[in-house]
């Protein structure tokens, strides 16, 4: 699986409306062939004047991701620009998962 990570830095005065719109955008992204999942996290540290969120899409393969870049990305990106103009910044990167490790017992609060 490939991880397509999109970091959004949203101007404070637009953060609420952007975050209200974002789930709809993510649902549209998940309709694209090869896009399997999405996780959204807000960056707490370092503290910024803007709202910073990271969306991590799970994508089946690099081929699916590059098909997206070629066929759908310009339209999907333009949608955000049309709605929010230059009140947000985007950085993107592509990651390949090497392994996953979890310890579910460490997440439980002792009683």
trRosetta pair geometry for C-beta under 8 A, 3 or more apart (Angstrom, degrees):
i j d omega theta_ij theta_ji phi_ij phi_ji
1 36 7.3 -76 -135 38 119 143
1 58 5.4 -15 -180 -165 130 94
1 59 6.9 140 -170 68 74 44
1 60 6.7 -59 -119 -127 72 25
1 97 5.6 14 72 22 92 125
2 58 7.7 134 74 -163 47 46
2 59 4.5 -34 72 70 98 100
2 60 7.5 0 24 74 92 23
2 61 6.4 74 -6 -168 116 14
2 62 5.5 127 -65 -71 149 60
2 64 7.7 180 38 60 127 100
2 65 5.5 -80 97 -30 150 139
2 94 6.3 -17 -177 -168 112 96
2 95 7.1 143 -170 76 61 49
2 96 6.0 -37 -114 -98 67 68
2 97 7.9 -157 -105 -1 19 83
3 56 5.4 -16 -167 -168 108 101
3 57 7.0 145 -160 73 52 50
3 58 6.4 -29 -102 -100 67 54
3 59 7.3 165 -96 19 16 86
3 94 7.3 147 81 -164 57 46
3 95 4.0 -18 64 66 108 103
3 96 7.3 -165 19 -77 83 18
3 97 6.2 96 -25 -48 111 89
4 56 7.4 148 73 -158 45 48
4 57 4.4 -16 60 60 98 106
4 59 5.3 51 -13 -17 111 129
4 65 5.7 168 -69 -127 126 123
4 92 7.2 -10 -178 -166 83 104
4 94 5.9 -16 -106 -108 65 72
4 95 7.9 -164 -71 26 22 75
5 54 6.3 -12 -167 -172 99 103
5 55 7.3 157 -154 83 48 50
5 56 5.1 -13 -102 -104 79 76
5 57 7.7 -161 -73 23 33 70
5 92 6.7 154 87 -155 59 53
5 93 5.1 -10 61 61 107 81
5 94 7.5 -171 21 -83 80 23
5 95 6.1 44 -14 -5 116 114
6 54 7.2 154 80 -158 47 53
6 55 4.6 -10 60 59 99 99
6 56 7.9 -171 24 -76 66 34
6 57 7.4 37 -2 -8 104 104
6 90 6.3 -24 -168 -158 93 103
6 91 7.7 157 -157 81 46 42
6 92 5.3 -12 -104 -103 68 85
7 43 7.9 36 -147 -38 105 133
7 52 6.8 0 -176 -171 95 97
7 53 7.6 174 -151 91 52 40
7 54 5.0 -20 -102 -103 74 80
7 90 7.0 144 77 -157 56 49
7 91 4.7 -9 57 59 108 90
7 92 7.4 -162 21 -75 72 36
8 18 7.5 -171 153 158 140 137
8 52 6.9 167 87 -150 54 49
8 53 5.1 -7 58 60 103 84
8 54 7.6 -177 20 -83 72 32
8 55 7.1 38 -9 -5 111 102
8 88 5.7 -12 -168 -175 94 123
8 89 7.4 150 -156 77 45 50
8 90 5.9 -13 -101 -101 66 73
9 48 7.1 -75 -141 138 106 159
9 50 4.9 62 179 110 85 145
9 51 7.6 157 -156 81 44 45
9 52 5.1 -12 -103 -101 71 86
9 88 6.4 156 80 -160 51 66
9 89 4.3 -5 55 54 107 99
9 90 7.8 -154 23 -67 74 32
10 14 5.7 -122 176 90 97 95
10 15 4.7 125 109 -98 121 71
10 18 4.8 -143 -141 55 147 162
10 19 7.6 -173 62 -43 170 85
10 50 5.8 162 70 179 40 103
10 51 4.6 -23 62 66 102 95
10 52 7.4 178 17 -81 74 35
10 53 7.2 10 -3 11 117 99
10 84 7.8 -56 -136 -173 97 151
10 87 6.9 35 -160 133 66 84
10 88 4.6 -15 -105 -106 65 102
11 14 4.8 58 69 23 92 107
11 15 7.1 -139 89 -43 41 78
11 50 5.8 -58 -101 -119 28 105
11 87 4.3 -83 20 -171 127 86
11 88 6.6 -112 -2 -69 78 56
12 15 5.7 -29 -147 -13 33 119
12 49 6.2 -74 -43 154 123 76
12 50 5.9 -123 -48 -113 71 48
12 51 6.6 122 -104 -19 53 86
13 87 7.5 -87 72 -157 89 132
14 17 5.8 -67 -164 51 61 103
14 18 5.3 63 141 -29 88 111
14 84 5.8 106 179 -145 145 108
14 87 4.4 87 -3 140 159 139
14 88 6.9 -112 96 -51 137 94
15 18 5.7 -61 -142 39 26 111
15 19 6.0 19 164 -14 66 111
15 50 7.4 163 -71 -170 116 64
15 51 3.8 96 -124 6 131 141
16 19 6.1 -61 -145 40 24 105
16 20 6.5 26 154 -20 62 107
17 20 5.5 -52 -147 34 34 114
17 21 6.4 30 154 -16 65 108
17 84 7.8 166 100 -96 109 102
18 21 5.8 -62 -152 40 31 108
18 22 6.2 46 151 -43 67 102
18 51 7.7 172 65 74 128 131
18 84 5.9 42 -93 -95 103 147
18 87 7.9 -150 -60 106 128 110
18 88 6.5 122 -117 -68 152 138
19 22 5.4 -30 -138 10 36 124
19 51 7.3 -63 -47 132 121 156
19 53 7.3 129 -99 -33 99 154
20 23 7.8 -56 180 20 30 98
21 24 5.9 -66 -170 40 52 111
21 25 6.2 49 142 -22 82 109
21 83 6.5 150 -153 148 168 157
22 25 5.4 -58 -147 38 37 114
22 26 6.2 37 157 -21 71 104
22 40 7.1 104 140 -120 135 153
22 53 7.5 -6 -126 91 167 157
22 55 7.6 -157 -171 -73 119 133
23 26 5.5 -53 -145 36 34 112
23 27 6.4 39 154 -22 65 102
24 27 5.7 -50 -150 33 33 113
24 28 6.6 34 150 -18 63 103
25 28 5.6 -55 -155 35 33 113
25 29 6.5 35 148 -21 66 104
25 76 7.5 110 -163 -166 96 94
25 79 7.0 167 -115 105 106 133
25 80 7.0 41 -116 -71 150 100
26 29 5.4 -50 -149 34 37 115
26 30 6.3 35 153 -20 67 105
26 38 4.8 -160 -164 99 118 168
26 40 7.2 -81 -79 -52 154 123
26 55 6.7 -147 -97 -146 113 136
27 30 5.7 -55 -147 36 31 110
27 31 7.0 39 150 -26 60 100
28 31 5.8 -51 -160 22 36 115
28 32 7.8 45 144 -29 60 94
28 76 7.0 172 116 -121 121 103
29 32 5.8 -44 -169 11 44 116
29 35 5.5 -135 149 177 78 167
29 38 6.7 86 85 -68 126 139
29 57 6.5 -97 146 -105 134 138
29 76 6.7 81 -88 -146 86 145
30 35 5.2 -133 -118 116 40 115
30 36 7.7 -1 -140 150 86 4
30 37 7.6 39 -116 -102 113 16
30 38 6.2 -101 -66 -13 110 116
31 35 7.6 9 44 61 26 122
32 35 4.7 59 69 4 91 123
32 68 5.7 69 159 -108 145 110
32 72 5.7 -132 -116 46 132 169
33 64 6.3 -130 118 -141 78 105
33 67 7.4 -32 79 100 107 141
34 59 5.3 28 146 -163 97 84
34 60 4.4 -112 -148 28 73 107
34 61 6.5 -87 -143 36 119 74
34 63 7.8 -147 -111 90 149 71
34 64 2.5 166 -139 -169 158 141
34 65 6.8 -137 133 -48 140 51
34 67 7.0 122 3 54 150 121
34 68 6.9 -125 67 -41 127 113
35 38 7.6 13 174 -53 108 97
35 57 5.6 -43 -143 -175 99 123
35 58 7.5 113 -164 78 53 55
35 59 5.7 -31 -100 -103 55 77
35 60 7.9 -89 -47 -8 17 85
35 64 7.4 -171 -42 150 54 125
35 68 7.3 83 -50 -84 107 145
36 57 7.9 123 45 175 61 76
36 58 4.5 -61 69 100 102 102
36 59 6.7 167 9 -103 90 21
36 60 5.9 113 -37 -56 118 78
37 57 7.0 157 83 -158 52 49
37 58 3.9 25 47 30 98 119
38 55 6.0 -13 -166 -171 105 97
38 56 7.0 152 -154 79 52 47
38 57 5.2 -18 -98 -101 80 69
38 58 7.4 -134 -63 13 37 75
39 55 7.3 159 80 -155 46 48
39 56 4.7 -9 56 57 96 100
40 53 5.9 3 -172 178 94 119
40 54 7.2 163 -152 82 48 48
40 55 5.2 -14 -101 -101 79 74
40 56 7.9 -171 -76 20 34 68
41 53 6.7 164 85 -157 41 69
41 54 5.0 -9 60 56 93 96
41 56 7.7 21 5 -3 103 106
42 51 7.0 -52 -143 -170 107 91
42 52 7.0 114 -165 83 62 57
42 53 5.2 -40 -100 -99 59 81
43 46 7.7 -1 153 46 115 47
43 48 7.3 35 96 9 119 119
43 52 3.9 -26 39 95 124 112
43 53 6.9 -150 -3 -87 81 26
43 54 6.5 85 -52 -20 95 101
44 47 7.5 -19 166 -82 49 68
48 51 7.7 179 83 -76 107 12
48 52 5.5 67 38 -20 143 119
59 62 7.9 94 110 -81 121 28
59 64 5.4 -170 176 91 101 117
59 65 4.8 75 140 -67 160 99
59 68 7.6 -98 -130 -2 137 144
60 64 4.9 73 57 -1 96 156
61 64 4.8 106 56 4 77 98
61 65 7.1 -140 100 -1 46 86
62 65 5.5 -56 -150 39 37 112
62 66 6.1 31 155 -16 70 107
62 94 7.7 71 -119 179 89 140
63 66 5.9 -57 -143 41 29 106
63 67 6.3 35 154 -22 63 104
64 67 5.7 -53 -150 34 30 114
64 68 6.6 34 150 -21 62 103
65 68 5.5 -51 -155 32 34 115
65 69 6.6 37 148 -21 66 101
65 94 6.7 110 154 -123 160 124
66 69 5.3 -42 -146 31 40 116
66 70 6.4 33 156 -14 65 106
67 70 6.0 -63 -149 42 29 106
67 71 5.7 -7 167 9 69 120
68 71 6.5 -74 -128 52 20 88
68 72 5.2 -48 -154 49 64 107
68 73 5.7 88 143 -49 75 92
69 73 4.8 5 -133 -13 38 145
70 73 7.4 68 8 17 17 109
72 75 5.9 -71 -164 47 55 105
72 76 5.5 44 149 -20 89 113
73 76 5.7 -62 -138 42 31 107
73 77 5.8 26 167 -17 69 111
74 77 6.1 -59 -143 40 24 107
74 78 6.2 27 158 -24 62 111
75 78 5.7 -54 -144 34 30 113
75 79 6.8 43 154 -31 61 97
76 79 5.9 -44 -160 17 32 117
76 80 7.7 25 150 -9 59 99
77 80 6.2 -57 -165 35 40 106
77 81 6.5 35 145 -15 70 109
77 90 7.9 -131 -138 47 104 169
78 81 5.3 -58 -147 41 40 113
78 82 6.0 43 155 -24 72 104
79 82 5.9 -54 -148 34 26 111
79 83 6.5 14 157 -10 61 112
80 83 5.9 -64 -146 43 30 105
80 84 5.8 -28 175 30 70 111
80 88 7.1 -70 163 62 117 138
80 90 8.0 86 104 -55 152 137
81 84 7.0 -79 -123 59 19 72
81 85 6.7 54 -172 -112 58 19
81 86 8.0 24 -143 -66 82 53
84 87 4.9 -108 170 55 90 103
84 88 5.4 24 126 1 138 114
97 100 6.7 -2 -178 -50 126 90
103 106 4.3 45 108 4 112 116
103 107 7.4 153 98 -17 67 84
104 107 5.7 -55 -161 29 45 114
104 108 7.3 47 148 -26 68 99
105 108 5.8 -49 -158 21 45 113
